[in-house]
Amino acid sequence: MASRGLCGRIIWLFLGLLVLAGLPGGAPAASPELLITPEQIDIGTFFQGVQVQITGEIPKGSEAVVEIIGGTQAEHLMRKGRRLGLWMNVGEIEVHHAPSLYLAAATDPRLLSPSRNETSWGFAALKKRLSFSGQMQAGEEVQLFQQFLELKESEGLYDASTKIQRISSSGGGPPLVRTTFWLSGRVKPGNYRVCLSVIHQDGKVAQKCADLPVRAVGFPALLSSLAYQHEALYGILAVVIAIVTGYLMGLLFGGKGGH
């Protein structure tokens, strides 16, 4: 009887191990479909920008588009014009539904081509979503979009010229694609969306997205906290910094001028 009970316990133990082995936590982790390096970006006092590498898996024969997209926001821009022979602000234009950051790359540049009206990516897709209001004339939308695009490109916040590299996967796995974006020092703290769109041979599109958090740390984080939670103290600190900066500049350049 004792041996029969021992055998029963061994059988139940064996079955329990089989069940545990089938649970998700016990299974080996699958290769990631989307890998972002670094996984988080910290904006410190001397932050000037950083490279972000994105790697993803795609089926053989497919094309891919990779995007980093910031949250949409309304932007206010001042229009310049001549008045009495002088250049000055002549009106305000508000841009609606513009992402704070838009970086895109594709295995086939035609996927981002402005000539493809049906494209779902690139600046042509942005053009469909953006709208303008304010002191403008009918039919100026195309010109305003181009000027807005040039402004964002000059700031390093919009780019659709980066290329995607195809990489053969080791061990016979799915092919990989990899691209590297330069994240401008002008980028603001927030959560950014990284998306890999896979265009299959039959035209169907699958998408995998992940978050890329950008956080202020150190002195920038302190200033941000003061600005939103202690407005009065932030104002006093800003005045003190301006006075000290002016005093130091006066000592530096005033002393040289005396000689």
C-alpha positions as CSV (number, residue, x, y, z in Angstrom):
1,M,0.0,0.0,0.0
2,A,2.8,2.4,0.9
3,S,4.6,1.8,-2.4
4,R,1.3,2.3,-4.3
5,G,0.8,5.7,-2.5
6,L,4.3,6.7,-3.4
7,C,3.8,5.8,-7.0
8,G,0.6,7.9,-7.1
9,R,2.4,10.9,-5.7
10,I,5.2,10.5,-8.3
11,I,2.6,10.4,-11.1
12,W,0.8,13.5,-9.8
13,L,4.2,15.3,-9.4
14,F,5.1,14.4,-13.0
15,L,1.7,15.7,-14.3
16,G,2.2,18.9,-12.3
17,L,5.6,19.5,-13.9
18,L,4.0,19.0,-17.4
19,V,1.4,21.6,-16.6
20,L,3.9,24.1,-15.4
21,A,6.1,23.5,-18.4
22,G,3.1,24.4,-20.6
23,L,2.5,27.7,-18.9
24,P,3.6,30.9,-20.7
25,G,6.0,31.8,-17.9
26,G,7.9,28.5,-18.3
27,A,8.2,28.7,-22.0
28,P,11.3,30.2,-23.6
29,A,10.8,33.8,-24.7
30,A,10.2,34.2,-28.4
31,S,12.4,36.5,-30.5
32,P,11.0,40.0,-30.3
33,E,9.1,41.3,-33.4
34,L,10.2,44.9,-32.6
35,L,13.3,45.8,-30.7
36,I,14.1,49.5,-29.8
37,T,17.5,50.6,-28.6
38,P,17.6,52.4,-26.3
39,E,14.3,51.5,-24.7
40,Q,14.1,54.9,-22.9
41,I,15.7,58.2,-23.6
42,D,16.8,60.6,-20.8
43,I,17.1,64.3,-21.5
44,G,19.7,65.8,-19.3
45,T,21.4,69.2,-19.1
46,F,23.7,68.6,-22.0
47,F,21.4,66.5,-24.2
48,Q,22.1,67.2,-27.9
49,G,20.3,64.3,-29.4
50,V,20.7,60.5,-29.6
51,Q,20.6,57.7,-32.1
52,V,17.6,55.3,-31.9
53,Q,18.0,51.8,-33.5
54,I,14.9,49.8,-34.5
55,T,15.0,46.2,-35.5
56,G,12.0,44.1,-36.6
57,E,11.1,40.8,-38.1
58,I,9.3,40.6,-41.5
59,P,8.3,37.7,-43.7
60,K,10.4,36.9,-46.7
61,G,9.4,39.0,-49.7
62,S,7.6,41.6,-47.7
63,E,8.3,45.4,-47.5
64,A,8.5,47.4,-44.3
65,V,8.0,51.0,-43.1
66,V,9.3,52.1,-39.7
67,E,8.0,55.3,-38.0
68,I,8.6,57.3,-34.8
69,I,5.5,59.5,-34.2
70,G,5.0,62.1,-31.5
71,G,1.6,63.2,-30.1
72,T,-0.4,65.6,-32.1
73,Q,-0.7,69.2,-31.1
74,A,-1.8,72.6,-32.4
75,E,1.1,74.8,-33.4
76,H,1.0,78.6,-33.7
77,L,3.2,80.2,-36.4
78,M,3.7,83.8,-37.2
79,R,3.6,84.9,-40.9
80,K,6.2,87.3,-42.1
81,G,5.4,90.0,-44.7
82,R,6.6,93.4,-45.9
83,R,4.9,96.5,-44.5
84,L,6.3,99.9,-45.4
85,G,9.4,98.3,-46.7
86,L,10.1,96.3,-43.5
87,W,9.7,92.6,-42.7
88,M,7.4,92.1,-39.8
89,N,4.8,89.7,-38.4
90,V,1.6,90.1,-40.4
91,G,-0.6,87.4,-39.0
92,E,-0.8,84.1,-37.2
93,I,-1.4,80.6,-38.7
94,E,-2.5,77.7,-36.5
95,V,-1.5,74.2,-37.6
96,H,-3.8,71.4,-36.5
97,H,-3.2,67.6,-36.0
98,A,0.6,68.0,-36.5
99,P,2.7,65.3,-34.7
100,S,5.5,66.8,-32.5
101,L,7.9,64.3,-34.2
102,Y,7.7,62.3,-37.4
103,L,10.5,60.1,-38.6
104,A,10.0,57.5,-41.3
105,A,12.0,54.9,-43.2
106,A,11.1,52.3,-45.7
107,T,12.6,49.3,-47.5
108,D,11.2,50.7,-50.7
109,P,11.4,54.6,-51.0
110,R,8.3,54.6,-53.2
111,L,6.2,53.7,-50.1
112,L,7.0,57.2,-48.8
113,S,6.9,58.9,-52.1
114,P,4.7,62.1,-52.2
115,S,3.6,61.1,-55.7
116,R,1.7,58.1,-54.3
117,N,-1.6,59.6,-53.2
118,E,-2.8,56.4,-51.7
119,T,0.2,56.0,-49.4
120,S,-0.4,55.6,-45.7
121,W,3.1,56.7,-44.7
122,G,5.5,59.6,-45.2
123,F,4.8,63.3,-45.7
124,A,2.0,62.6,-48.2
125,A,0.1,60.9,-45.4
126,L,0.8,63.8,-43.1
127,K,-0.5,66.2,-45.7
128,K,-3.9,64.5,-45.6
129,R,-4.2,64.9,-41.8
130,L,-2.9,68.4,-41.2
131,S,-5.1,71.5,-41.6
132,F,-4.5,75.2,-41.3
133,S,-6.5,78.1,-40.0
134,G,-5.9,81.8,-39.3
135,Q,-4.9,84.7,-41.5
136,M,-4.6,82.9,-44.8
137,Q,-6.1,83.0,-48.3
138,A,-8.0,80.2,-50.0
139,G,-5.7,77.8,-51.9
140,E,-2.6,78.5,-49.7
141,E,-2.7,75.2,-47.9
142,V,-0.2,73.5,-50.2
143,Q,2.3,76.4,-49.8
144,L,1.8,76.5,-46.0
145,F,2.3,72.7,-45.7
146,Q,5.6,72.9,-47.6
147,Q,6.8,75.8,-45.5
148,F,5.8,74.0,-42.3
149,L,7.5,70.8,-43.5
150,E,10.8,72.7,-44.3
151,L,10.6,74.3,-40.8
152,K,10.3,70.9,-39.1
153,E,13.0,69.3,-41.2
154,S,15.4,72.2,-40.3
155,E,14.7,71.5,-36.7
156,G,15.4,67.7,-37.1
157,L,11.9,66.8,-36.0
158,Y,10.6,65.6,-39.4
159,D,12.5,63.3,-41.7
160,A,11.5,60.7,-44.3
161,S,14.9,60.1,-46.0
162,T,16.3,57.4,-43.7
163,K,16.9,54.0,-45.3
164,I,16.1,50.5,-43.9
165,Q,18.7,47.8,-44.0
166,R,17.7,44.1,-44.6
167,I,19.6,41.6,-42.4
168,S,19.7,37.8,-42.8
169,S,18.6,36.2,-39.5
170,S,20.9,33.6,-38.0
171,G,19.5,30.2,-37.3
172,G,17.1,30.2,-40.2
173,G,14.6,32.6,-38.6
174,P,12.5,35.3,-40.3
175,P,14.4,38.0,-42.1
176,L,15.2,41.2,-40.1
177,V,15.0,44.9,-41.0
178,R,17.0,47.5,-39.2
179,T,17.1,51.3,-39.3
180,T,18.7,54.1,-37.2
181,F,17.1,57.4,-36.6
182,W,18.7,60.5,-35.2
183,L,16.5,61.9,-32.4
184,S,17.1,65.7,-32.4
185,G,18.1,67.6,-29.3
186,R,14.9,69.6,-29.8
187,V,12.7,66.6,-28.9
188,K,10.4,67.2,-25.9
189,P,9.7,64.8,-23.0
190,G,6.8,62.5,-23.6
191,N,5.7,59.1,-25.0
192,Y,6.5,58.5,-28.6
193,R,5.1,55.7,-30.7
194,V,7.4,53.4,-32.7
195,C,5.6,51.4,-35.4
196,L,6.7,48.7,-37.8
197,S,4.3,48.3,-40.7
198,V,4.8,45.1,-42.8
199,I,3.4,45.1,-46.3
200,H,2.9,41.5,-47.5
201,Q,3.1,40.3,-51.1
202,D,-0.7,40.2,-51.3
203,G,-1.0,43.8,-50.3
204,K,-2.2,43.2,-46.7
205,V,-0.6,45.3,-44.0
206,A,0.3,44.1,-40.5
207,Q,1.5,46.5,-37.8
208,K,3.5,46.2,-34.6
209,C,3.9,49.3,-32.3
210,A,5.6,50.0,-29.0
211,D,6.2,53.1,-26.8
212,L,9.5,55.0,-26.6
213,P,9.4,57.1,-23.4
214,V,11.5,60.3,-23.4
215,R,12.0,61.6,-19.9
216,A,13.6,64.8,-18.5
217,V,16.2,64.1,-15.8
218,G,18.4,66.3,-13.6
219,F,18.2,70.0,-14.0
220,P,15.7,70.0,-16.9
221,A,13.4,67.8,-14.9
222,L,13.7,70.3,-11.9
223,L,12.8,73.2,-14.2
224,S,9.9,71.4,-15.7
225,S,8.6,70.5,-12.2
226,L,8.9,74.1,-11.0
227,A,7.2,75.4,-14.2
228,Y,4.1,73.2,-13.7
229,Q,3.8,72.9,-9.9
230,H,5.5,76.0,-8.5
231,E,4.9,78.8,-11.0
232,A,5.8,81.6,-8.7
233,L,9.1,80.0,-7.7
234,Y,9.9,79.2,-11.3
235,G,9.3,82.8,-12.3
236,I,11.6,84.1,-9.5
237,L,14.3,81.6,-10.5
238,A,14.0,82.6,-14.2
239,V,14.5,86.3,-13.2
240,V,17.5,85.4,-11.0
241,I,19.1,83.4,-13.8
242,A,18.6,86.2,-16.3
243,I,20.2,88.8,-13.9
244,V,23.2,86.6,-13.1
245,T,23.7,85.8,-16.8
246,G,23.5,89.5,-17.7
247,Y,26.0,90.4,-14.9
248,L,28.5,87.7,-16.1
249,M,28.2,88.8,-19.7
250,G,28.8,92.4,-18.6
251,L,31.9,91.4,-16.7
252,L,33.2,89.4,-19.6
253,F,32.6,91.8,-22.5
254,G,32.8,95.0,-20.5
255,G,36.2,94.1,-19.1
256,K,37.5,93.5,-22.7
257,G,36.0,96.8,-23.9
258,G,37.9,98.7,-21.2
259,H,41.2,97.8,-22.7
